[in-house]
């Protein structure tokens, strides 16, 4: 069986940007200590746009909770702006 080695011709780099076709649905995972505060942060940042918020995980000790936040992003700038707003919000400890 022949193996395609094209992917080996260029080493992978974390600096390579992924190819994203906009507009698209994007999911942010936000982590904090209070689920209601996280939901209020989503409301404050996203507003009344179409957004789907689902519970993700809760730490075994109950100290942290994570939510998945799915929203339509129109372009790279709006995707990055949402990320920065979540990152800077006091209720959000981590955003991915």
C-alpha positions in Angstrom: 0.0 0.0 0.0 1.5 3.3 -1.1 1.6 6.1 1.6 1.0 9.7 0.7 3.9 11.7 2.3 2.8 15.1 1.1 2.0 16.1 4.7 5.7 15.3 5.7 7.1 17.8 3.2 6.3 20.7 5.5 6.6 20.4 9.2 3.6 21.3 11.3 3.8 24.6 13.1 1.5 26.0 15.8 2.1 29.3 14.1 0.2 28.1 11.0 -3.3 29.6 11.1 -6.2 27.2 10.4 -8.3 27.8 7.3 -11.7 29.0 8.5 -14.5 29.8 6.1 -16.7 32.6 7.5 -19.4 33.0 8.5 -19.4 29.9 10.6 -20.6 28.5 13.9 -17.9 28.7 16.6 -17.8 27.0 20.0 -16.0 28.6 22.9 -15.5 26.6 26.1 -15.6 28.9 29.1 -14.6 27.8 32.6 -15.4 29.6 35.9 -16.5 28.9 39.4 -20.2 29.9 39.1 -22.5 28.7 36.4 -25.0 31.6 36.7 -22.2 34.1 36.5 -20.9 32.5 33.4 -24.4 32.6 31.8 -24.6 36.3 32.6 -21.2 36.8 31.1 -22.4 35.1 27.9 -25.5 37.3 27.8 -23.4 40.5 28.4 -20.9 39.6 25.7 -23.0 38.0 23.0 -26.2 39.9 23.7 -29.5 38.8 22.0 -27.8 37.1 19.0 -28.4 33.5 18.3 -26.4 31.6 20.8 -26.6 28.1 22.2 -25.2 27.6 25.7 -24.8 24.0 27.0 -23.3 22.7 30.2 -20.1 20.9 29.6 -18.4 19.6 32.8 -18.2 20.2 36.5 -15.1 19.5 38.5 -15.3 16.5 40.9 -15.1 18.9 43.9 -17.7 21.3 42.4 -15.2 24.2 42.4 -15.3 24.7 38.6 -17.9 24.5 35.9 -17.6 24.8 32.1 -20.0 25.8 29.4 -20.0 25.4 25.7 -21.0 28.7 23.9 -21.9 28.3 20.3 -22.4 31.4 18.2 -22.3 32.5 14.6 -19.1 34.5 13.9 -19.0 36.6 10.7 -15.3 37.0 10.4 -11.9 36.6 12.1 -12.2 39.9 13.9 -15.5 39.0 15.5 -14.2 35.6 16.5 -11.2 37.2 18.2 -13.3 39.9 19.8 -15.6 37.4 21.4 -12.5 35.5 22.7 -11.0 38.6 24.2 -14.3 39.7 25.8 -14.6 36.2 27.5 -11.0 36.3 28.5 -11.4 39.7 30.2 -14.6 39.0 32.0 -14.3 38.5 35.7 -16.5 35.4 35.8 -14.4 33.6 33.3 -11.3 31.9 34.5 -10.3 30.1 31.2 -11.6 30.4 27.7 -10.8 28.0 24.9 
